[in-house]
Amino acid sequence: MSDLANKKCVPCEGNIPAFDKSEIHKYLKKINGWEVKSEDGNFYLIKGFSFKNFKESQNFINKVGEIAENENHHPDLSFGWGYCKIKIFTHAIKGLAESDFILAAKIDKIN
């Protein structure tokens, strides 16, 4: 597996281009089980997680929130009884950058 989880997210102020498809596929190989989807021509990462109950979902979301705050990179989250869905993209560039994949790799390390 990659060392993406050991890197730090870099704040983006919109001064870089979003990854193109070839760059996305290169990084997608470095994370586990995330899908790339497109909305209005803008790419994002998405992944669903399953849990035994609401409490486990909530505990997971709280851990994701801690990572997001530490990295200053905030995904879109939805959760409920036994599930969580996470959507990641860089708002400033309306697409994907390395930090999105770093955040995904860090989330995947949550136990």
VEXROKOL-106794 format. One record per residue (C-alpha): residue number from 1; x, y, z. Coordinates in steps of 0.05 Angstrom, whole numbers. Example, Ala and Ser with C-alpha at 12.3 -4.5 7.8 and 13.67 -1.06 7.14 Angstrom:
VEXROKOL-106794
   num        u        v        w
     1      246      -90      156
     2      273      -21      143
***
This chain:
VEXROKOL-106794
   num        u        v        w
     1        0        0        0
     2       22       72       -9
     3       50      121       41
     4       -6      171       28
     5      -31      163       99
     6       35      189      125
     7       31      254       84
     8       -3      318      106
     9      -60      351       68
    10      -40      417       37
    11      -92      474       37
    12     -115      492      -33
    13     -135      562      -51
    14     -154      545     -122
    15      -87      561     -153
    16      -76      490     -181
    17     -113      450     -234
    18     -155      391     -213
    19     -127      323     -229
    20     -143      296     -298
    21     -168      224     -308
    22      -98      194     -315
    23      -74      226     -251
    24     -137      204     -215
    25     -128      132     -236
    26      -55      133     -214
    27      -75      156     -144
    28     -137      112     -141
    29      -90       51     -141
    30      -61       77      -75
    31     -126       75      -34
    32     -174       19      -17
    33     -245       14      -43
    34     -259       86      -60
    35     -298      102     -123
    36     -289      161     -169
    37     -353      193     -191
    38     -369      256     -231
    39     -421      309     -220
    40     -427      366     -270
    41     -360      345     -298
    42     -325      350     -231
    43     -294      288     -201
    44     -299      265     -128
    45     -283      205      -85
    46     -338      167      -49
    47     -340      107       -4
    48     -392       73       39
    49     -378       40      106
    50     -421      -10      144
    51     -428      -19      219
    52     -467      -62      269
    53     -507       -4      298
    54     -516       71      304
    55     -463       78      359
    56     -409       47      316
    57     -427       93      258
    58     -425      153      304
    59     -358      133      334
    60     -329      125      264
    61     -356      193      242
    62     -325      226      304
    63     -257      196      285
    64     -265      221      213
    65     -281      289      241
    66     -218      290      283
    67     -176      272      222
    68     -211      325      180
    69     -198      379      232
    70     -125      358      240
    71     -115      359      165
    72     -158      421      153
    73     -192      383       97
    74     -266      369      108
    75     -305      315       71
    76     -381      312       62
    77     -408      261      111
    78     -474      226      119
    79     -489      171      169
    80     -543      135      206
    81     -559       67      237
    82     -504       20      212
    83     -476       62      155
    84     -433      121      136
    85     -420      151       68
    86     -360      197       55
    87     -351      243       -5
    88     -284      277      -14
    89     -263      331      -63
    90     -227      398      -62
    91     -280      452      -64
    92     -232      507      -87
    93     -216      471     -152
    94     -282      433     -159
    95     -244      368     -168
    96     -191      322     -140
    97     -120      336     -117
    98      -69      296      -78
    99      -97      319      -11
   100     -163      284      -26
   101     -127      218      -34
   102      -86      232       29
   103     -150      243       69
   104     -180      179       40
   105     -118      139       60
   106     -120      167      131
   107     -194      150      137
   108     -179       79      115
   109     -131       71      173
   110     -186       82      225
   111     -198       19      265
***
